[in-house]
Amino acid sequence: MAEKIITLSGAANEVLYALFFRGALLSGDLPSKSGTAELRELGFAETRHTA
């Protein structure tokens, strides 16, 4: 069975790095909106609305 290789954009790499080293962040603290959207689409990140 062949494994799928996923290539992330630079923006997605920056967001993933920030989430890994800084933990959960508010949307305004993320380095890139487009990178965040890319990670959400791939299922690597999720957004939860809190009060």
C-alpha positions in Angstrom: 0.0 0.0 0.0 1.4 3.4 -1.0 1.7 6.1 1.5 0.4 9.6 0.6 3.0 12.3 0.9 1.6 15.6 2.1 3.5 18.8 1.2 2.6 21.9 3.3 3.0 25.5 2.2 5.3 27.8 4.1 2.4 29.5 5.8 1.0 26.1 7.0 4.5 25.2 8.3 4.7 28.5 10.3 1.3 27.8 11.9 2.1 24.2 12.7 5.4 25.3 14.3 3.6 28.0 16.4 1.0 25.5 17.5 3.6 22.9 18.4 5.8 25.2 20.4 3.3 27.7 21.9 0.2 25.4 22.3 -3.4 26.4 21.6 -3.6 30.0 20.3 -6.3 32.5 19.6 -7.0 33.1 15.9 -5.4 36.6 16.2 -2.1 35.0 17.5 -1.7 32.6 14.6 1.0 33.7 12.1 -1.2 33.0 8.9 -4.9 32.7 8.2 -4.2 30.8 4.9 -1.9 28.4 6.7 -4.4 27.8 9.4 -7.1 27.1 6.8 -4.8 24.7 5.0 -4.2 22.8 8.2 -7.9 22.7 9.0 -8.7 21.2 5.6 -6.1 18.5 6.1 -7.4 17.7 9.6 -4.2 18.7 11.3 -5.8 21.6 13.3 -9.3 22.4 14.4 -11.1 25.5 15.6 -13.3 25.6 18.6 -15.5 28.6 19.4 -15.3 29.5 23.1 -17.2 32.1 25.1 
